[in-house]
């Protein structure tokens, strides 16, 4: 395929891309029809029908990616009429190109274009999830540091902080910290939370925040009082998770948070040097 044609097709696909008020990118089927080289709407509808079937097979809701809409077209003499159209997500466009006529140069280009765009979105989504988990881990570390300070201020020593935290883990997971480390195959010298999923990090942080609040409000002066408070809060959080179908002890561990942090820093440095690096990642 000639470079000039590739540039033309790229500009056309970008030109017809639109966004909803919520920022969701979409294309209209009537526009995509011509971009993909189909002169007859009925022929293009056959391709869309195949794409819908593929969407259903992949266990995505068709209505989430193919939305029936109307489009106003001019009849001349200032007259207009509405014709049926379909609002298509990027994923819908990708499925359409996969079911289109591969002999068409436009289809060959579009298959690559939407595959790259879809992959780019997956990379961004994964990056956001990793960033959220790293942020949650840092927040928990700060909260636990604050609890350690509260224990020291109100009991005169923070030597029991580790004991209190372990009792919290037992209440949350139903297993002692050491047992959870064995289940998740975590080295003894590493923190359990460094491998915990985001939902667990936030659960532990919430329980710890409540412990801090009540320890201050009720002016708890010994380890036993604070331990009991922390156990109660973690049991309450566990109960909520169980009610929502989440069993903390059977969740799978996540990637070492230290590796995630190094990876995110490395990716950021690359992108600062080369703004197009995102397209090359993974």
Buried (B, 14 or more C-beta within 10 A) or exposed (E): EEEEEBEEBEEBBEEBBEEEEEEEBBBBBBBBBEBBBBEEBEEBBEBBEBBBEBBEEEEBEBEEBBBEEEBEEEEEEEEEEEEEBBBBBBBBBBBBBBBBEEEBBBBBBBBEBBEEBBBBEEBEEEBEEBEEBBEBBEBBBEBBEBBBEBBBEBBEEBEBBEEBBBBBBBBBBBBEBEBBBEBBEBEEEBBBBBBBBBBBBBBBBBBBBBBBEBBEEEEBEEBEBBBBBBBBBBBBBBEEBEEEEBEBBEBEBBEBBEEBBEBBEEBEEBEEEEEEBBEEBE
